[in-house]
Amino acid sequence: MNPVKIGNLAIAVPIIQGGMGVGISLSGLASAIANEGGVGVISSAGLGLLYRDISENYLEASINGLKAEIRKAREKTLGVIGVNVMVAMTNFVDMIKTSISEKADIIFAGAGLPLDLPSFLKKDSVTKLVPIISSARAARIICEKWKSNYDYLPDAFVVEGPKAGGHLGFKTEQIMDDDFRLEKLVPEIVNELKQYKEKYNKPIPLFAAGGIYTGGDIKRIMELGASGVQMGTRFVTTYECDASDGFKQAYINAVEKDIEIIKSPVGMPGRAIFSNFIQKVKEGRKQPKKCPFKCIKTCDISSSPYCIITALINALKGNFENGFAFAGSNAFRATKISSVKEIFQSLLKEYKGCK
């Protein structure tokens, strides 16, 4: 695997750790990934709940929580640290401004098109901007808008295919459609990005995500033009992952049929591990009484079968009677807890051994 540059940042091993909320990827996992030469990513989702001891105000606690996590990561690593911020979050602007002021190396922005993201940069900002997309069309729209409005092009893109965990940028019927598989999306987007390199002399690397689990997977997708990969699921079952042992054990206990597509209250399909909570939702036995956090713009409490952030916090703690774990399509392949270092060594060995 060759090193990759994101702006002026040198990424020694072209592996970005996916931002996993709520609370799955914080400073612990992110710093461990960064220490191995990859890009460690802190998820900004739900930090207001995790840091309620600092402030009862969700928005204020989210800002303080993100500052704390970035600073904790910096104490543990000299490597590259990013922050994942969902466009759909109601506190999107707060999380972006905080990431930039705390000098996070990279912002990864998905779950919507971050069309105004460059507007938050100051003259002395060092943070690189990387949108997460699901199509060549989305890449083109972002590039054209950013160039036209801010004279700025993305420092890289991440494309998340339909095998990813968590919320998916596809319609339910597209998830199993070959026209939307990652292997088809990558060459299309690479071809789109070549135009900007030729026109503006700015290379824009593409990182592929969704169903990437082994070094062989990495090699095959890079042969299609990706500069690197983003991986989340493979790093959940590590000692350094910030989730509870119960959450990690849900991955280890899962079999292939347990990984299913669910309908999320935020209006997008998602991939998760089946739990008793999901069964209750299917049976119509879950109904939120109130929305205390208003964390997602597209979540309507009047029609939501449950509060997404509460369900994910419960799962983080290992409570699957009242929550569920998001997971990629290969989550069932996890068999034990390993260290991040061991995972990296395994990925590099698999990559080299792949014909």
C-alpha positions as CSV (number, residue, x, y, z in Angstrom):
1,M,0.0,0.0,0.0
2,N,1.5,3.3,-1.1
3,P,1.2,6.4,1.1
4,V,-1.5,8.9,0.0
5,K,-1.7,12.7,0.4
6,I,-4.9,14.5,1.5
7,G,-4.0,18.1,0.8
8,N,-0.6,18.5,2.5
9,L,-1.2,15.6,4.9
10,A,0.8,12.5,4.3
11,I,-1.2,9.3,5.1
12,A,1.4,6.5,5.6
13,V,-1.1,3.7,5.3
14,P,-4.1,4.6,3.1
15,I,-6.7,3.4,5.6
16,I,-9.3,5.8,7.1
17,Q,-11.2,4.5,10.1
18,G,-14.9,5.1,9.6
19,G,-16.6,7.5,12.0
20,M,-18.9,5.3,14.1
21,G,-21.5,6.8,16.4
22,V,-22.8,7.0,18.9
23,G,-19.6,6.7,21.0
24,I,-18.1,3.7,19.1
25,S,-15.2,5.7,17.6
26,L,-13.9,8.3,20.0
27,S,-10.3,9.3,21.0
28,G,-9.4,5.7,22.0
29,L,-9.9,4.0,18.7
30,A,-9.0,7.1,16.6
31,S,-5.6,7.6,18.3
32,A,-4.8,3.8,18.0
33,I,-5.5,3.9,14.2
34,A,-3.5,7.1,13.8
35,N,-0.5,5.5,15.6
36,E,-0.5,2.8,12.9
37,G,-0.2,5.3,10.1
38,G,-3.9,5.4,9.2
39,V,-6.5,8.2,9.7
40,G,-8.2,8.0,13.1
41,V,-11.7,9.4,13.1
42,I,-13.8,10.7,16.0
43,S,-17.6,10.5,15.5
44,S,-19.3,13.7,16.6
45,A,-22.7,12.1,16.8
46,G,-24.4,12.1,20.2
47,L,-21.5,13.6,22.1
48,G,-24.1,15.8,24.0
49,L,-25.4,12.6,25.7
50,L,-21.9,11.2,26.4
51,Y,-20.8,14.4,28.0
52,R,-24.0,15.3,30.0
53,D,-21.9,15.5,33.2
54,I,-20.3,18.7,31.7
55,S,-23.6,20.3,30.7
56,E,-27.3,19.3,30.7
57,N,-27.7,21.3,27.5
58,Y,-27.3,18.8,24.7
59,L,-25.8,21.4,22.2
60,E,-23.4,22.8,24.7
61,A,-22.3,19.4,25.9
62,S,-21.7,18.3,22.3
63,I,-19.3,21.1,21.7
64,N,-17.4,20.5,25.0
65,G,-17.4,16.8,24.3
66,L,-15.9,17.2,20.8
67,K,-13.2,19.5,22.2
68,A,-12.4,17.0,24.9
69,E,-12.2,14.0,22.5
70,I,-9.9,15.8,20.0
71,R,-7.6,16.9,22.8
72,K,-7.5,13.4,24.3
73,A,-6.6,12.0,20.9
74,R,-3.8,14.5,20.5
75,E,-2.3,13.5,23.8
76,K,-2.1,9.9,22.6
77,T,-0.8,10.3,19.0
78,L,1.1,12.5,16.6
79,G,-0.8,10.9,13.7
80,V,-3.7,12.1,11.6
81,I,-7.0,12.7,13.5
82,G,-10.3,13.5,11.7
83,V,-13.8,14.1,12.8
84,N,-17.0,12.7,11.2
85,V,-19.9,15.1,11.1
86,M,-23.3,14.3,9.6
87,V,-24.9,17.0,7.5
88,A,-28.2,15.8,8.8
89,M,-27.3,16.7,12.4
90,T,-29.0,19.7,13.9
91,N,-25.7,20.8,15.4
92,F,-23.8,20.3,12.2
93,V,-22.5,23.9,12.2
94,D,-21.4,23.7,15.8
95,M,-19.5,20.5,15.2
96,I,-17.8,21.9,12.0
97,K,-16.7,25.1,13.7
98,T,-15.4,23.2,16.8
99,S,-13.5,20.8,14.6
100,I,-11.8,23.6,12.7
101,S,-11.0,25.7,15.8
102,E,-9.5,22.6,17.5
103,K,-7.4,22.1,14.4
104,A,-8.7,18.6,13.6
105,D,-6.7,17.4,10.6
106,I,-9.7,16.4,8.5
107,I,-13.5,16.8,8.6
108,F,-15.5,13.9,7.0
109,A,-19.0,15.1,6.2
110,G,-21.8,12.8,4.9
111,A,-25.5,12.0,5.4
112,G,-26.3,14.9,3.0
113,L,-24.4,17.1,0.7
114,P,-22.1,19.5,2.6
115,L,-22.4,22.3,0.0
116,D,-21.3,25.2,2.2
117,L,-18.6,23.4,4.1
118,P,-15.7,25.6,2.9
119,S,-17.4,28.7,4.2
120,F,-16.4,27.8,7.7
121,L,-12.6,27.8,7.0
122,K,-10.6,30.8,8.2
123,K,-7.4,32.1,6.5
124,D,-5.3,30.2,9.1
125,S,-7.4,27.0,9.1
126,V,-5.4,23.8,8.7
127,T,-8.4,21.4,8.5
128,K,-8.9,19.4,5.3
129,L,-12.4,18.8,4.0
130,V,-13.5,15.4,2.8
131,P,-17.2,14.8,1.7
132,I,-18.7,11.3,2.0
133,I,-20.8,10.5,-1.1
134,S,-22.5,7.6,-2.8
135,S,-22.4,8.6,-6.5
136,A,-20.3,10.4,-9.2
137,R,-23.1,12.9,-9.5
138,A,-22.7,13.9,-5.9
139,A,-19.0,14.4,-6.4
140,R,-19.6,16.6,-9.4
141,I,-22.2,18.7,-7.6
142,I,-19.9,19.3,-4.7
143,C,-16.9,20.1,-6.8
144,E,-18.8,22.6,-9.0
145,K,-20.5,24.3,-6.0
146,W,-17.3,24.6,-4.0
147,K,-15.2,25.8,-6.9
148,S,-17.8,28.3,-8.0
149,N,-18.7,29.7,-4.5
150,Y,-15.5,29.3,-2.6
151,D,-12.7,28.6,-5.1
152,Y,-12.0,25.4,-3.2
153,L,-12.0,21.8,-4.2
154,P,-12.4,18.8,-1.8
155,D,-9.1,17.5,-0.5
156,A,-10.5,14.0,-1.0
157,F,-13.7,12.0,-1.2
158,V,-15.0,8.9,0.5
159,V,-17.5,6.9,-1.4
160,E,-19.7,4.6,0.8
161,G,-21.2,1.7,-1.1
162,P,-24.4,-0.1,-0.1
163,K,-22.6,-2.7,2.0
164,A,-21.6,-0.2,4.6
165,G,-22.9,-0.1,8.2
166,G,-25.2,2.5,9.6
167,H,-27.2,4.8,7.6
168,L,-26.9,4.3,3.8
169,G,-27.2,6.9,1.1
170,F,-29.3,4.6,-1.1
171,K,-32.9,3.7,-1.6
172,T,-33.8,0.3,-0.2
173,E,-34.3,-1.2,-3.6
174,Q,-30.8,0.1,-4.7
175,I,-28.9,-1.7,-1.9
176,M,-28.9,-5.1,-3.7
177,D,-28.8,-3.6,-7.2
178,D,-25.6,-4.3,-9.1
179,D,-25.7,-0.9,-10.7
180,F,-25.0,0.6,-7.3
181,R,-22.3,-1.7,-6.0
182,L,-19.0,-0.2,-4.8
183,E,-17.0,-1.9,-7.6
184,K,-19.1,0.1,-10.2
185,L,-19.2,3.4,-8.2
186,V,-15.4,3.7,-7.8
187,P,-14.4,3.8,-11.5
188,E,-17.2,6.2,-12.2
189,I,-16.1,8.6,-9.5
190,V,-12.4,8.3,-10.3
191,N,-13.2,9.2,-13.9
192,E,-15.2,12.2,-12.7
193,L,-12.4,13.4,-10.4
194,K,-9.8,13.1,-13.2
195,Q,-11.4,16.1,-14.9
196,Y,-10.6,18.4,-11.9
197,K,-7.0,17.2,-11.8
198,E,-6.6,18.0,-15.5
199,K,-8.5,21.3,-15.3
200,Y,-7.1,22.7,-12.0
201,N,-4.0,20.6,-11.4
202,K,-5.5,19.3,-8.2
203,P,-5.5,15.6,-7.5
204,I,-8.5,14.5,-5.4
205,P,-8.0,11.0,-4.0
206,L,-10.9,8.7,-3.5
207,F,-11.3,6.4,-0.6
208,A,-13.7,3.5,-0.9
209,A,-15.9,2.2,1.9
210,G,-18.6,-0.4,2.5
211,G,-17.9,-4.1,2.7
212,I,-14.1,-3.7,2.8
213,Y,-12.9,-6.2,5.4
214,T,-9.6,-7.8,4.3
215,G,-6.4,-6.8,2.8
216,G,-7.5,-8.6,-0.4
217,D,-10.6,-6.4,-0.5
218,I,-8.4,-3.3,-0.2
219,K,-6.2,-4.5,-3.1
220,R,-9.1,-5.3,-5.4
221,I,-10.8,-1.9,-4.8
222,M,-7.5,0.0,-5.2
223,E,-6.9,-1.8,-8.5
224,L,-10.2,-0.1,-9.7
225,G,-8.7,3.3,-9.0
226,A,-9.3,4.0,-5.3
227,S,-6.4,5.6,-3.5
228,G,-7.3,3.9,-0.3
229,V,-10.2,2.7,1.8
230,Q,-12.3,3.6,4.8
231,M,-13.1,0.8,7.2
232,G,-15.3,0.7,10.3
233,T,-16.6,-2.7,11.0
234,R,-13.2,-4.4,11.1
235,F,-12.1,-2.1,13.9
236,V,-15.1,-2.5,16.2
237,T,-13.8,-5.8,17.7
238,T,-10.5,-4.2,19.0
239,Y,-9.4,-3.6,22.5
240,E,-9.1,0.1,21.6
241,C,-12.6,0.6,20.3
242,D,-14.5,2.9,22.6
243,A,-17.6,0.7,22.7
244,S,-18.5,-1.6,25.6
245,D,-17.5,-5.2,25.7
246,G,-21.2,-6.1,25.2
247,F,-21.4,-4.1,22.0
248,K,-18.2,-5.8,20.6
249,Q,-19.6,-9.2,21.7
250,A,-22.7,-8.5,19.5
251,Y,-20.5,-8.5,16.5
252,I,-18.7,-11.7,17.6
253,N,-22.0,-13.5,18.3
254,A,-23.6,-12.4,15.0
255,V,-24.1,-14.8,12.1
256,E,-24.7,-13.7,8.5
257,K,-28.5,-13.8,8.7
258,D,-28.4,-11.4,11.7
259,I,-27.1,-8.6,9.5
260,E,-30.2,-6.8,8.1
261,I,-31.5,-3.6,6.6
262,I,-33.7,-1.6,8.9
263,K,-35.8,1.5,8.4
264,S,-34.3,4.3,10.5
265,P,-36.4,7.2,12.0
266,V,-34.1,9.6,10.2
267,G,-35.7,8.5,6.9
268,M,-32.8,6.4,5.5
269,P,-32.3,2.7,5.4
270,G,-29.6,1.4,7.7
271,R,-27.6,-1.9,8.2
272,A,-27.7,-3.3,11.7
273,I,-27.3,-6.5,13.7
274,F,-30.7,-8.0,14.7
275,S,-31.7,-7.6,18.3
276,N,-34.7,-8.0,20.5
277,F,-35.2,-4.2,20.2
278,I,-35.4,-4.5,16.4
279,Q,-38.0,-7.3,16.8
280,K,-40.1,-5.0,19.1
281,V,-40.0,-2.3,16.4
282,K,-41.1,-4.7,13.8
283,E,-44.0,-5.7,16.0
284,G,-45.0,-2.1,16.5
285,R,-44.3,-2.2,20.2
286,K,-41.9,0.8,20.3
287,Q,-43.1,4.4,20.3
288,P,-41.2,7.4,21.6
289,K,-43.1,9.7,24.0
290,K,-40.9,12.7,23.3
291,C,-37.9,14.0,21.5
292,P,-35.5,15.4,24.1
293,F,-32.5,16.1,21.9
294,K,-33.7,17.1,18.4
295,C,-30.4,15.7,17.1
296,I,-31.3,14.9,13.5
297,K,-33.1,17.4,11.1
298,T,-35.0,14.7,9.3
299,C,-36.3,12.8,12.4
300,D,-40.0,13.4,13.0
301,I,-41.1,12.3,16.5
302,S,-44.8,12.1,15.5
303,S,-44.0,9.3,13.0
304,S,-40.8,7.8,14.5
305,P,-41.1,4.3,16.0
306,Y,-38.2,5.1,18.4
307,C,-35.6,7.7,19.3
308,I,-32.5,6.8,17.2
309,I,-29.9,8.4,19.5
310,T,-31.3,6.7,22.7
311,A,-31.3,3.3,20.9
312,L,-27.7,3.8,19.9
313,I,-26.6,5.0,23.3
314,N,-28.2,1.9,24.8
315,A,-26.4,-0.3,22.3
316,L,-23.1,1.4,23.1
317,K,-23.6,0.2,26.7
318,G,-24.5,-3.3,25.5
319,N,-28.2,-3.0,26.2
320,F,-29.8,-4.6,23.2
321,E,-33.3,-4.9,24.8
322,N,-33.5,-1.2,24.2
323,G,-31.1,-0.6,21.3
324,F,-29.2,-2.1,18.3
325,A,-25.8,-2.0,16.8
326,F,-25.2,-0.6,13.3
327,A,-22.7,-2.8,11.4
328,G,-21.3,-3.4,7.9
329,S,-22.3,-6.4,5.8
330,N,-19.2,-8.4,7.0
331,A,-19.7,-7.9,10.8
332,F,-20.5,-11.6,11.3
333,R,-16.9,-12.4,10.3
334,A,-15.5,-11.1,13.6
335,T,-14.5,-14.0,15.8
336,K,-12.4,-12.4,18.6
337,I,-11.1,-9.2,20.1
338,S,-7.8,-8.1,18.7
339,S,-5.5,-5.0,18.9
340,V,-5.6,-2.3,16.3
341,K,-1.9,-3.2,15.6
342,E,-2.8,-6.8,15.0
343,I,-5.5,-5.8,12.5
344,F,-3.2,-3.5,10.6
345,Q,-0.5,-6.3,10.4
346,S,-3.2,-8.7,9.2
347,L,-4.5,-6.3,6.6
348,L,-1.0,-5.6,5.2
349,K,-0.2,-9.3,5.1
350,E,-3.4,-10.1,3.3
351,Y,-2.8,-7.2,0.9
352,K,0.7,-8.5,0.0
353,G,-0.6,-12.1,-0.3
354,C,-3.5,-11.2,-2.7
355,K,-2.8,-12.1,-6.3
